[in-house]
Structure formats: C-alpha cells, structure tokens
C-alpha cells in the first residue's frame, strides 16, 4: 500500500531542476507547481509575497479535504527557490541511483527534492484511493534569503496545527526537532580620511579599527552550542588614503535565543572599544534570520514521523540541526513542526547531489503521514 511511482518521481524532480528559480525569481517554478496541483483537481491560492518582497511569485497554498473523520489536518511544506549559482541547473541520474548536477550550477535538491516528494506523495494517495486526513500544502518563496516568503504568509489561512517541512539534508528518516537562532549583524566603522603619505596622523583609520575589533573577537565554536563568524568586510577608497569607512558583516548562531543576544551585545561592546581606540565611531544593526525552537521529543508530530518511518522499514533518527528553515517561522506562529530529510547532500555547493532511492523513501514516508489516522 502506498508505493510511489519511482519513474514519475524522478521525472518530476528532473523537470523541477530544469527550471531556473533563484530567490525572488520563482515565477516559472510557481507556475509549474500550480499547474501540477490544478491538474490533480486542487485549487491553488497565490498570495502577494512576491509583491511584498520585490519578487516574481507569491507563496502557493492549497487544501485537500480529508476522509479520515477524527484525524487533524497536517501541513506539508517546501520552498521553491534555490541558491546561486542556479542558472542552467540539470539533473543527471547515474547507474547507482545518485543524482548529480551539471557542474556549473547547484543541483537544486535544496529544496526541489522536497517539492518533488510532496507532489509525488499527494498523487500516490489520490491514485490509490487511500483514506487520508486533511492535507494542506504550502510552497514558499525566498527561503534562502532569511525565509522571506514565510514572513509574508497569512497563517490565518491554515487549519493545521502541525507541520512537516521537507528541507533537511542527511539520510531519509532523519527528523530535526531543534534548530537555532540565526542573528546577522553589521558594524559600520566611520573614521576620518587623510592622505596616507603627507598627513596620515590627521586621519582616523576605520579599517584599522575594524581589524582590531575582528582580531579581538573569537570565531567558530565559541561556547556551548554557539558559533560566531565574520563573513564579509568592505572599506577604503584608495591605497594612499587613510580609510574613513569600513563595513563588517557577521553572524551568530545559538540553540538558545538569549545566548545569541548576549553574544551580540558582547561583540558590539568589543567593536565599540576598538573604534574608540582609533578615534572611530561604530554603528551597529542586526536582524534575525530565524528564532530558535525545540519541539518536545514526545510530541505527536514526532511520534507520527517515527511511526511512518517504521511502517516503511526506514530507520528513524531524531536529530537537531544548526541550520534554519521555514519551520523556525512556523513554530513562532504557533505551529508544532519538524523538518524531514528528503534526499539532499552537499547543499549550497555545485557538488550538491541527491539519490533516487532516497527520494522514493522520502515520498513513502509522506504518504504514510498523509494516511496516518492518529
């Protein structure tokens, strides 16, 4: 019962990969998914997230009424965008079942594997006439740029209180119940320009102050479940001018939201002290890519996923991830959600790959979730 169509699943994945869908450029991808759902008899609502974000497509939402009388609705979600380089993506199936890209772009398994898996599971349940609970589908845009689509969605549309997000790397059967706060920060150093040869003493070197600040900031794993990274630095106008500006961009991740805030405050103090030492002012700003969450291990959304894996003969592994996803925003808005592995490896890299057997296993799990009566 519930066996998915292996060939169709791969063809769907291949078609999805062939569509360019960078963040804020998901119009063709959205049109493909909408047409596929309409063909299955499901009306699709496209919201105005595209207009709000300056993109070409909104989020796609649809609901499939259930046949199991006492089973609560479930939300299944994946995102439509892929990271760069994304132009000219293609999927190549090798004899051992590995699916790789063409080499000059990402494969796009993140998160087109999730999209393909959900579409195949849905069609399988329909074709086999399986009794199912109410199913809600949400395909979001701009996930790769701090989940912009998730921030714009009207959660009042949902019936479901529980969610499964298909957007996790690692072996299928993995289920992430915990994810971190991701805090991005920017420090703008403002000094005073001067000629570096004739009057360097009259200047205030913004780059020097930034260098002092960065060298005083421990990076990498800096504490229990906490990381810091300085990822970008920009500044100066010429090699013979004392630089009057320097911009530093960094990131903090922590499973404890308050710890991320404490570290941010400590970094700000450190940077301001470095600026003062060089006569340079420092202004700080930050934004949260997502907020940490932890779903109880005994929650129904977890036990149901474990039950589905067991029914499919797939080992279940409850894990924590140090990456963010749309599920961070779902939890902030009252949903009890977990993130499921769906057949992606080496994401955000031109070495990204998938595996057809893993895609099939992921789709089988989603079928079981859709028909689980509890």
C-alpha positions in Angstrom: 0.0 0.0 0.0 1.2 3.5 -0.8 4.0 2.6 -3.2 5.1 5.6 -5.1 5.8 5.8 -8.9 9.6 5.8 -9.0 9.9 6.9 -12.6 7.4 9.7 -12.3 9.1 11.0 -9.1 12.4 11.2 -10.9 10.8 12.9 -14.0 9.1 15.4 -11.7 12.4 16.1 -9.9 14.2 16.5 -13.3 11.6 18.9 -14.6 11.8 21.0 -11.5 15.6 21.2 -11.6 15.5 22.3 -15.2 13.5 25.5 -14.1 15.6 28.5 -13.0 14.3 29.5 -9.6 16.6 31.9 -7.8 15.3 33.6 -4.7 12.8 36.3 -5.8 12.7 34.8 -9.3 10.4 31.8 -8.8 7.7 32.7 -11.3 8.2 29.7 -13.6 8.7 27.3 -10.7 5.5 28.6 -9.2 3.6 28.2 -12.5 4.8 24.6 -12.8 3.7 23.6 -9.3 0.4 25.4 -9.6 -0.3 23.6 -12.9 0.6 20.3 -11.4 -1.8 20.8 -8.5 -4.6 22.1 -10.7 -4.2 19.0 -12.8 -4.9 17.0 -9.7 -8.0 18.9 -9.1 -6.7 21.2 -6.3 -7.3 24.9 -6.4 -4.2 27.0 -5.5 -4.1 30.3 -3.8 -1.1 32.5 -4.6 -0.5 35.3 -2.0 1.2 38.7 -2.5 4.5 37.7 -1.0 6.1 38.4 -4.4 4.9 42.0 -4.4 5.9 42.5 -0.8 9.4 41.1 -1.4 10.0 42.5 -4.8 9.9 39.1 -6.4 8.1 37.4 -9.3 6.0 34.9 -7.4 4.0 34.6 -4.3 3.7 31.7 -1.9 1.4 28.8 -3.1 -1.2 27.3 -0.8 -3.8 24.7 -1.3 -6.0 22.4 0.9 -7.2 18.9 0.2 -10.2 17.9 2.3 -9.7 14.7 4.4 -11.6 11.5 4.5 -10.4 10.3 8.0 -13.1 11.7 10.3 -11.1 12.1 13.5 -7.7 13.0 12.1 -6.5 16.6 12.5 -5.2 18.3 9.3 -1.4 18.3 8.6 0.7 20.9 6.7 3.4 19.8 4.3 5.8 22.5 3.1 8.9 23.0 0.9 10.4 26.1 -0.7 10.6 27.0 -4.4 13.8 28.9 -4.6 17.4 27.7 -4.9 20.7 29.3 -4.0 23.2 30.6 -6.6 24.7 29.6 -8.9 21.4 28.4 -10.2 21.2 29.2 -13.9 21.2 26.2 -16.2 20.6 23.6 -13.4 20.2 20.0 -14.6 19.8 16.6 -13.0 21.8 13.6 -14.2 20.9 10.1 -13.0 23.8 7.7 -12.5 23.6 3.9 -12.6 23.9 3.7 -8.8 20.9 6.0 -8.3 23.0 9.1 -7.5 21.6 12.3 -9.0 24.2 14.9 -9.7 24.1 18.3 -11.3 26.0 19.5 -14.4 28.9 21.0 -12.5 28.4 24.7 -13.2 25.4 25.2 -11.0 23.8 23.7 -7.9 21.6 20.7 -8.4 18.7 22.4 -6.6 17.8 19.4 -4.5 17.6 22.0 -1.8 14.6 22.2 -1.9 13.3 20.8 -5.1 13.7 17.3 -3.7 11.1 18.4 -1.1 8.8 19.8 -3.7 9.0 16.6 -5.8 8.5 14.4 -2.8 5.3 16.2 -1.7 3.9 16.2 -5.2 4.5 12.5 -5.7 3.1 11.5 -2.3 0.0 13.5 -2.9 -0.6 11.9 -6.4 0.1 8.5 -5.0 -2.6 8.8 -2.2 -5.0 10.1 -4.8 -4.4 7.4 -7.4 -4.7 4.6 -4.8 -7.8 6.0 -3.2 -6.3 5.8 0.2 -8.2 7.2 3.2 -6.3 10.4 4.2 -6.5 13.2 6.7 -7.0 16.8 5.6 -3.8 17.9 3.9 -2.6 21.4 3.5 0.3 22.3 1.2 2.5 25.4 1.3 5.2 26.1 -1.2 7.2 29.2 -0.1 9.4 31.6 -1.9 12.6 33.3 -0.9 13.5 30.8 1.8 17.2 31.1 1.0 17.1 34.8 1.9 16.1 34.5 5.5 12.7 32.9 4.8 11.1 36.0 3.2 8.1 34.1 2.0 7.4 32.6 5.4 7.5 36.0 7.0 4.8 37.3 4.5 2.4 34.4 4.6 -1.0 34.8 6.3 -1.1 31.9 8.8 -4.8 32.6 9.5 -5.5 30.6 6.3 -4.3 27.4 7.9 -6.4 24.7 9.6 -3.4 22.6 10.6 -1.6 22.9 13.9 1.2 20.5 13.0 3.7 20.8 10.1 6.2 18.7 8.3 8.8 20.7 6.4 10.7 18.8 3.7 14.0 20.6 3.8 16.7 18.7 5.6 20.0 17.1 4.4 21.2 13.7 5.6 19.7 10.2 5.4 16.0 10.0 4.9 14.4 9.0 8.2 16.2 11.9 9.9 13.8 14.3 11.7 15.0 17.6 13.1 13.2 18.7 16.2 15.5 21.6 17.2 17.1 24.5 15.3 19.0 27.7 16.2 18.5 31.4 16.3 20.5 33.0 13.4 21.4 36.6 14.1 23.1 38.6 11.3 24.8 41.8 12.3 26.5 44.7 10.6 29.1 47.1 12.1 29.8 50.3 10.3 33.0 52.0 11.2 33.3 55.7 10.5 36.7 57.3 10.7 38.4 60.3 9.1 40.1 60.3 5.7 43.6 61.7 5.2 46.5 61.4 2.8 48.5 58.4 3.8 51.8 59.9 2.7 51.6 63.6 3.7 49.4 63.6 6.7 48.4 60.2 8.0 48.4 61.4 11.6 45.3 63.6 10.8 43.2 60.6 9.8 41.3 58.0 11.8 41.6 54.6 10.1 38.3 52.8 10.0 39.9 49.6 8.6 42.5 49.5 11.4 39.7 49.8 14.0 37.8 47.1 12.3 40.9 44.9 12.2 41.4 45.4 16.0 37.7 44.5 16.6 37.8 41.4 14.4 41.1 40.1 15.9 39.6 40.5 19.4 36.5 38.5 18.5 36.8 34.7 18.9 35.2 33.0 15.9 34.0 29.4 15.2 32.6 27.4 18.2 32.8 30.0 21.0 30.8 28.3 23.7 28.2 25.6 24.3 26.0 25.4 21.2 27.1 28.8 20.0 29.1 29.9 16.9 30.3 33.3 15.6 31.5 34.2 12.1 32.8 37.3 10.4 31.9 36.7 6.8 32.4 40.0 4.9 34.5 43.2 5.2 34.4 46.2 2.9 36.2 49.5 3.2 38.5 52.2 2.0 38.7 54.1 -1.3 42.4 54.1 -2.2 45.7 52.6 -1.1 47.1 56.1 -0.4 44.1 57.3 1.7 43.6 56.6 5.3 40.2 54.8 5.2 37.3 56.6 6.6 34.8 53.8 6.3 34.7 50.1 6.8 31.7 47.7 7.0 31.8 44.4 8.7 29.1 41.7 8.4 28.9 38.7 10.7 26.6 36.0 12.1 25.8 34.4 15.4 24.0 31.0 15.8 22.8 29.5 19.0 20.2 27.0 20.1 19.5 29.4 23.0 18.0 32.7 21.7 19.1 34.6 24.8 22.7 33.4 24.3 22.7 34.8 20.8 21.6 38.2 22.1 24.2 38.1 24.9 27.0 37.3 22.4 25.7 40.1 20.1 25.9 42.6 22.9 29.4 41.5 23.8 30.6 41.8 20.2 29.1 45.2 20.0 30.9 46.3 23.1 34.2 44.9 21.8 33.8 46.7 18.4 32.9 50.0 20.0 36.0 49.8 22.3 38.2 49.1 19.2 36.6 52.1 17.5 37.3 54.3 20.4 40.9 53.3 20.5 41.3 54.6 16.9 39.1 57.6 17.2 36.5 55.9 15.0 32.7 55.7 15.6 30.9 52.4 15.2 27.2 51.9 14.5 25.6 48.5 14.8 22.5 46.9 13.3 21.2 43.4 13.3 18.4 41.2 12.1 17.2 37.7 13.0 17.2 35.2 10.1 15.2 32.9 12.4 14.5 32.3 16.1 15.5 29.1 17.9 12.9 26.4 18.7 12.8 23.0 20.3 9.9 20.6 19.8 9.3 18.1 22.6 10.6 14.7 21.7 7.3 13.2 22.8 5.1 15.5 20.6 2.6 13.8 18.3 4.3 15.4 15.3 7.5 13.4 16.2 5.8 10.1 17.1 3.8 10.2 13.9 7.0 10.6 11.9 8.6 7.8 13.7 5.6 5.6 13.1 5.7 6.4 9.4 9.3 5.5 9.1 8.7 2.2 10.9 5.9 1.4 8.5 8.2 2.0 5.6 11.1 0.0 7.1 13.3 3.1 7.3 15.4 3.8 10.4 14.1 6.8 12.3 16.7 9.3 13.7 15.6 12.3 15.8 18.3 15.0 15.4 19.0 18.7 15.9 20.1 20.9 13.0 22.2 24.0 13.2 20.6 25.4 10.1 17.4 27.5 9.9 14.4 26.8 7.8 10.8 28.0 7.2 9.9 25.8 10.2 11.5 28.3 12.6 8.9 30.8 11.5 6.1 28.2 11.6 6.9 27.5 15.3 7.0 31.2 16.0 3.4 31.4 14.7 2.1 28.6 16.8 2.6 25.5 14.6 4.2 22.4 16.1 6.6 21.4 13.2 9.6 19.3 12.5 11.9 19.2 9.4 12.3 15.9 7.5 15.2 14.8 5.3 14.2 14.4 1.7 17.2 13.4 -0.3 19.8 16.2 -0.5 23.5 16.3 0.3 26.3 18.9 0.0 23.7 21.7 -0.3 24.7 25.2 -1.3 27.5 23.8 -3.4 28.0 22.8 -7.1 28.8 19.4 -5.6 25.2 19.1 -4.4 23.6 15.7 -5.1 20.6 13.6 -4.4 19.7 9.9 -4.7 16.6 8.4 -6.3 16.2 5.7 -3.7 16.2 8.4 -1.0 13.6 10.4 -2.9 11.4 7.3 -3.1 11.8 6.6 0.6 11.0 10.2 1.5 7.8 10.1 -0.6 6.8 6.8 1.0 7.1 8.5 4.4 5.0 11.4 3.4 2.3 9.1 2.0 2.3 7.3 5.4 1.9 10.7 7.2 -1.0 11.7 5.0 -2.9 8.5 5.7 -2.0 8.1 9.4 -5.3 8.2 11.3 -3.8 9.3 14.6 
